Amino acid sequence: MKIRFTPIAGALALATGLMMATAAQAETIKIAVAGPTTGPVTQYGDMVREGVFTAIEQINAGGGVLGKQLELVVIDDGCEPKQGPVVANRVINDGINYVVGHVCSGATIAATDIYNSEGIVMVSPSATAPAVTDGKGYDSIFRTIGRDDQQGPAAAAFIAANIKPTKVAVLHDKQSYGQGIATAVRDNLKDAGYEIVMFEGINAGDTDYSAVITKLKSSGTDFIYYGGYHPEMGLLLRQGAEQGLNVTMMGPEGSGNPDINAIAGDAVEGMLLTLPADFTQDAENAEIVKAFQAKGRDAAGAFQMTSYSATKAIADGIAGAGVDDPVKVAEYLHANEVKTPIGVISWNEQGDLNEFKFDVYVWHKDGSKTLYGK
């Protein structure tokens, strides 16, 4: 007997298929990690993914959240602002309610309006620009890292207390992150009475900074602060040494990448960096560090522990809310503290951490770093 497929039967079959698909989707809770898997700063995305991977593995091994396993979805934004909305819309279309990321401030700023308007919880472990949250009135946007206007003053206070230069040059890469933190350093040093002989932007991606190095030499500067990422900092260090510019340079956590050694060579020795405190040294994190090591991952990078903490904050928020509802999760996070590898954290009304500690490290030509003064 031949069975005829009728429109009603087809509709029932489609409805059944949709219900089965929905049931299958409900078996896990999806979390997207948004950041660069391609481009010149892919390594920062790698750091974040290592933290998220490890956190999800640990949480799932402990039974997941609300009886469900966490499912990770990796999405590339290339650290490009124009890709922020593209990624955000993909998250929406894929029915994902939670995001760890974005990694870079420019891409984060470009995506946050979309996430917040859709009620999606986004927790960035690395975007430090104040513009991510300032004046936005967001309900569902959070960070597990300090802001540039926390890191910048910390760097300036360190410079004033320990370096005491006579003439300071401040450079930046003209991007949200780099220019923001450079501006904070400049303003705080000026308030402390230091002479800023240069405040200038360079073009990220250029390969020859001879012109700006010549200006630096003629300015008489004896200390340089650079706001930006490691590719440009590495070139400034190397080309500066080649041209006889023998002054100490300092940068933010975005310059703290092992790949800078291959770019700068021996000139990287003595570079100063503000970095999140080394949370791997906290005895309470010993088992987490072992979990990283078991997978061949380095827990001591700039963003591994902050991204682990971002993932745990989302998971604890879901558990605390008692429901897989991002609006309820955001409300829970605003109202409660969360215990994470970076400490017991809480957020202010706009989703910024109430406290975060940056330390100053000395970078070495073998790729290691030491806490300043140790």
Secondary structure, DSSP 4 states (H G I P E B T S, - for coil): -PPP--HHHHHHHHHHHHHHHHHHHTTEEEEEEEE-SSSTTHHHHHHHHHHHHHHHHHHHHTT-BTTBEEEEEEEE-TT-GGGHHHHHHHHHHTT--EEEE-SSHHHHHHHHHHHHHTT-EEEESS---GGGTTTT--SSEEESS--HHHHHHHHHHHIIIII--SEEEEEE-SSHHHHHHHHHHHHHHHHTT-EEEEEEE--TT-S--HHHHHHHHHHT-SEEEEES-HHHHHHHHHHHHHTT---EEEE-GGG--TTHHHHHGGGGTT-EEEEE--GGGSGGGHHHHHHHHHTT--TTSSSHHHHHHHHHHHHHHHHHHTSS-HHHHHHHHHHS-EEETTEEE-B-TTS-BS---EEEEEE-TTS-EEETT-
